[in-house]
Amino acid sequence: MEAGLRLDRAGALLSCPGLGAFDAAARRWQPDGGVGGEPVTLRAAVCWLQTESGTPCRVPIGVIGARDASAEARETAFVVGKGLAECGLILLCGGKTGVMEAVCAGSAAAGGLSIGLLPDDEWTGANPYVSIPIATGIGVARNAIIARAALALIAIGGGYGTVSEMAFALQFGRPVLTLLTPPPIAGVHPCATPDAALESVFRIVLALPSASSETPPAASTRHGG
């Protein structure tokens, strides 16, 4: 199966040959851990981590993009939001329209939890699909908070605001995955499809090497589980 992951459900142990056992609370691999259980996919491993392990990754995945988004961008965002929610991952976005509304709608369709970090003074500015609207009253300065708070960012198209969030995220050591045609910035990880972006997120959540290298995209481990 993908990444060689194996899951011992009875023993609540996720392992991988060459990496050892996964310490879910610390989101680190222990080289001296045993390897056993049934083969599982990346998606299944993350679903287990988030819904059964008892120590899920609580840090949200950020999704960013334009308020005035194309139909393709909104459709892509919906698929991404739904995919994150299906695996029990928390969504963080700007809480407004366009890509933000579509990704929240996708999350809501799968019963997920979304956090909208609004630039507005009041929570009423949030799109109707946001689970938890947070009014910051700080305008576009909230972009830096989204970048800092997320485990990783998925950029779906976008304009100047998206550029700022991507740049902040890279400065903070957060992986930035891109879909469609986001502004070109060195250091991001382009993804051809929503499924590819989700797979990259799953690898980041599980602290696994990226599919194309032996080194995982940089993600701070200070967040913990």
Secondary structure, DSSP 8 states (H G I E B T S, - for coil): -GGG-EEETTTTEEEETTTEEEETTTTEEETTS---SEE--HHHHHHHHHHTSS----S-EEEEE-SS--HHHHHHHHHHHHHHHHTT--EEE--SSTHHHHHHHHHHHTT--EEEEESSSSGGGS-TT-SEEEE---GGGHHHHHHHH-SSEEEES--HHHHHHHHHHHHTT--EEEESS----TT-EE-SSHHHHHHHHHHHHTT---TTSSS-----STT--
